[in-house]
Amino acid sequence: MAFVKWMILLLWLVVPSQAAIRIVAVDGNLAWLAQAVGGDRVQVTSLTTGSINMHTLYPKPSMITALQSADMIIRLGMDQDTWVDSLIQTARNPRLFSDRLGYVDASQGITPLEVPVGTIDGRQGDVHPQGNPHYLLNPLNGIIVATTICDRLARMDPDHAATYYGHLDTLSRTIRQKMPRWKAALAGVHGQVVVSHHKTWPYFLDAFSLPFLGTLEPVPGISPTIRHLHHLRQTVAQANQPVRVISARYYPKRTGERFAESINAPFHHLPTTVGDPAIDTYPALFDAIIAGMIGDDTAF
């Protein structure tokens, strides 16, 4: 009887070599990267659609259903999607347990920014102990994540490893070839400082060498207050530099617009994820972000 149970478990965990690997990704960026690397060897489902605030997401029963038949889960990690843990436990799919090949934390291999030091408590707001989790807004981090996915697919499906690494090479070359164009397009923004609604953009600003001044939120996850915005306007005045105000699309547009108007600065309401209207690839996401920042929808 023990032998029979072992064989059933083995068949459950091993992906047949000719079957498409069923991947569930937490968001559109991870889903697109998985599809780009896996090609026709994978079937990818995203648990979320478009730019979405992961902090306010409530899991749905359909997510559990998706995980029950999945061979791989790809999550953001860095405490950005802790709700995934309960989904995995509820789905009871052993292929997705954290010690199995089907469990992929995409943040592994990322050099985190803004890792807090010292004691962390509620006064600091929604702080992530492992660092800022918005790492996919640096396109070069997309290559790192794609490499993590590729390595895992190659282990799960070694007969097609060369195919996966070929797709990875194509994706990597595409992003690296576009980086100079993106940087050139942002040349007119250099010399300006950036204010954002939330600390969504440090990886993007770091990738393109754009200075950051502050956020509309007094601390991460706490809505802007009149007092904080007053102090932020004073900070802007003291900086004595041109300012741009940016915000992810899942934050209220009017909040950013009003602050930008108060300091006579441009405001940009920007996408963050593949799956937003008209954004169907990861490189196209950066086309859209940068076009939005420079006010030229035809830039790319």
C-alpha positions in Angstrom: 0.0 0.0 0.0 2.8 2.4 0.8 4.4 1.7 -2.6 1.1 2.5 -4.4 0.8 5.8 -2.5 4.4 6.7 -3.4 3.8 6.0 -7.1 0.6 8.1 -7.1 2.5 11.0 -5.5 5.3 10.6 -8.0 2.9 10.7 -11.0 1.3 13.8 -9.4 4.6 15.7 -9.1 6.2 14.9 -12.4 5.2 16.8 -15.5 4.8 14.6 -18.6 7.4 15.5 -21.2 4.8 16.1 -23.9 2.3 18.0 -21.8 2.2 21.8 -21.6 3.5 23.0 -18.3 0.6 24.8 -16.6 1.9 28.0 -15.0 0.0 30.4 -12.7 1.6 33.8 -12.3 0.6 36.4 -9.8 0.5 39.3 -12.2 0.7 40.2 -15.9 4.4 41.0 -15.9 5.3 37.5 -14.5 2.8 35.9 -16.8 4.3 37.5 -19.9 7.9 36.7 -18.9 6.9 33.0 -18.3 5.1 32.9 -21.7 8.1 34.5 -23.4 10.5 32.0 -22.0 8.2 28.9 -22.2 6.7 29.5 -25.6 4.4 26.8 -26.8 5.7 24.5 -24.1 3.7 26.4 -21.4 0.2 27.4 -20.7 0.1 30.5 -18.5 -2.6 32.1 -16.4 -2.4 35.3 -14.5 -4.2 35.7 -11.2 -4.6 39.4 -11.7 -5.3 41.7 -14.7 -3.6 45.0 -15.5 -2.1 47.4 -13.0 -3.3 46.5 -9.5 -2.4 47.4 -6.0 -1.4 44.1 -4.4 -1.8 45.5 -0.9 -5.6 45.8 -1.4 -6.1 42.5 -3.3 -8.6 40.0 -2.0 -8.1 36.4 -3.2 -11.0 34.8 -5.2 -12.2 31.2 -5.3 -11.2 31.1 -9.0 -7.6 31.6 -8.0 -7.8 28.4 -5.9 -9.2 26.6 -8.9 -6.3 27.8 -11.1 -3.7 26.6 -8.5 -5.3 23.2 -8.1 -4.4 22.2 -11.7 -1.1 24.1 -12.0 2.4 22.7 -12.3 4.1 26.0 -11.3 3.3 29.1 -9.3 5.4 32.2 -9.9 5.0 34.8 -7.2 6.5 38.3 -6.6 7.8 37.6 -3.1 9.3 40.2 -0.8 6.0 40.1 1.2 4.2 41.8 -1.7 1.8 38.8 -2.2 1.6 37.0 1.1 -2.0 36.0 0.3 -0.5 33.5 -2.1 0.5 31.3 0.8 -3.1 30.7 1.9 -4.1 30.0 -1.7 -1.4 27.3 -2.0 -2.5 25.7 1.3 -6.2 25.8 0.3 -5.5 24.4 -3.2 -3.6 21.4 -1.6 -1.5 21.0 -4.8 1.8 19.5 -3.6 3.5 20.5 -6.9 3.3 24.1 -5.6 4.7 23.7 -2.1 7.6 25.9 -1.3 10.1 23.0 -1.4 9.1 21.7 -4.8 10.2 22.6 -8.3 6.8 24.1 -9.1 7.2 26.9 -6.5 9.1 30.0 -7.9 9.7 33.1 -5.9 10.6 35.6 -8.7 12.4 37.9 -6.3 15.3 35.4 -5.9 18.3 36.9 -7.6 17.1 40.5 -7.4 19.3 43.0 -5.6 16.7 44.7 -3.4 16.4 48.4 -2.8 15.2 50.1 0.3 15.8 47.3 2.7 14.9 48.7 6.1 17.3 48.7 9.0 16.6 48.6 12.7 13.3 47.9 14.3 10.2 47.8 12.1 6.8 48.8 13.5 3.5 50.2 12.4 4.8 53.8 12.6 6.8 53.2 9.4 3.7 52.2 7.5 3.6 49.3 5.1 7.3 48.5 5.1 8.7 45.4 3.5 11.5 43.8 5.6 13.1 42.2 2.5 13.1 45.5 0.5 11.0 47.3 -2.0 9.0 44.7 -4.0 8.4 46.8 -7.2 11.6 45.4 -8.7 10.0 44.5 -12.1 9.9 48.3 -12.9 13.6 48.0 -13.8 13.6 46.2 -17.2 17.0 44.6 -16.4 15.4 42.9 -13.4 13.0 41.4 -15.9 15.9 39.6 -17.4 16.9 38.3 -14.0 13.4 37.0 -13.4 13.2 35.5 -16.8 16.4 33.6 -16.1 15.0 32.3 -12.8 11.9 31.0 -14.7 14.0 29.6 -17.5 16.3 27.7 -15.1 13.3 26.2 -13.3 11.6 25.2 -16.6 14.8 23.5 -17.8 14.9 21.4 -14.6 11.2 20.5 -14.9 11.4 19.7 -18.6 15.1 19.0 -19.4 14.3 17.7 -22.9 13.4 21.2 -24.0 16.0 23.1 -22.0 17.7 24.4 -25.1 14.4 25.9 -26.3 13.8 27.7 -23.1 17.4 29.2 -23.0 17.0 30.2 -26.7 13.8 32.2 -25.8 15.6 33.7 -22.8 18.4 34.9 -25.0 16.0 36.5 -27.5 14.2 38.3 -24.6 17.4 39.4 -23.0 18.8 40.9 -26.3 15.5 42.7 -26.9 15.5 44.4 -23.6 19.2 45.3 -23.7 18.9 46.7 -27.2 16.0 48.9 -26.1 17.7 50.3 -23.0 19.7 52.9 -24.9 16.6 54.1 -26.7 14.6 54.4 -23.5 17.5 56.3 -21.8 17.8 58.6 -24.8 14.0 59.3 -24.7 14.3 60.3 -21.1 17.2 62.7 -21.7 14.9 65.7 -21.4 13.8 64.6 -18.0 17.3 64.6 -16.5 17.9 67.5 -14.2 14.4 67.2 -12.9 13.4 65.5 -9.6 10.5 63.0 -9.2 7.7 63.0 -6.6 5.5 59.8 -6.6 2.3 58.9 -4.9 3.8 55.7 -3.3 7.3 54.2 -3.4 6.4 52.3 -6.5 9.2 53.7 -8.7 12.6 53.4 -7.0 13.7 50.6 -9.4 12.6 52.5 -12.5 14.3 55.7 -11.3 17.4 53.8 -10.4 17.5 52.1 -13.8 17.3 55.4 -15.6 19.3 57.6 -13.2 16.4 59.9 -12.2 16.5 61.5 -8.8 13.7 61.0 -6.3 12.4 63.7 -3.9 9.5 62.2 -2.0 6.1 60.7 -1.9 2.5 62.0 -1.5 2.0 59.3 1.2 3.5 60.4 4.6 4.6 56.7 5.1 4.0 53.7 2.7 0.4 52.7 2.6 -1.0 55.7 4.4 -3.1 58.1 2.4 -1.7 61.6 1.8 -2.6 64.2 4.5 -2.9 67.9 4.3 0.0 68.4 6.7 2.3 66.1 4.9 1.5 67.6 1.5 2.3 71.0 2.9 5.7 69.9 4.1 6.3 68.2 0.7 5.6 71.5 -1.1 8.2 73.1 1.1 10.7 70.4 0.3 10.0 71.0 -3.4 10.5 74.7 -3.0 13.8 74.2 -1.2 15.0 71.8 -3.9 14.6 74.6 -6.4 14.6 72.2 -9.4 12.0 71.2 -11.9 9.7 68.5 -10.6 7.5 65.7 -12.1 4.8 64.0 -10.2 4.1 60.4 -11.1 1.7 57.8 -9.9 0.7 54.2 -10.7 -2.7 54.0 -12.3 -4.2 52.1 -9.4 -3.9 55.2 -7.2 -6.4 58.1 -7.5 -5.5 60.3 -10.4 -7.0 63.4 -8.9 -4.7 63.3 -5.8 -1.6 63.5 -7.9 -3.1 66.1 -10.3 -4.0 68.4 -7.5 -0.5 68.3 -5.9 1.1 68.8 -9.3 -1.1 71.8 -9.9 -0.2 73.2 -6.6 3.5 73.2 -7.5 3.1 73.9 -11.2 4.5 70.6 -12.2 3.4 68.0 -14.8 1.6 64.9 -13.6 1.8 61.4 -15.2 -0.6 58.6 -14.3 1.4 55.6 -15.5 0.9 51.8 -16.0 2.9 49.3 -14.1 1.9 45.9 -15.5 1.4 44.1 -18.8 -2.3 43.7 -19.4 -3.1 47.4 -19.0 -5.0 48.6 -22.1 -2.8 48.5 -25.2 0.2 47.0 -23.3 0.7 43.4 -24.3 4.4 42.8 -23.8 6.9 43.6 -21.0 9.1 45.8 -23.3 5.9 47.7 -24.4 5.2 48.5 -20.7 8.4 50.6 -20.6 7.6 52.1 -24.0 4.3 53.3 -22.4 5.8 54.5 -19.1 8.5 56.5 -20.8 6.1 57.9 -23.5 3.8 59.0 -20.7 6.6 60.7 -18.9 7.8 62.7 -21.9 4.3 63.4 -23.2 4.8 61.7 -26.6 2.6 58.7 -27.3 4.4 58.2 -30.6 7.9 58.0 -29.1 8.0 54.2 -29.7 
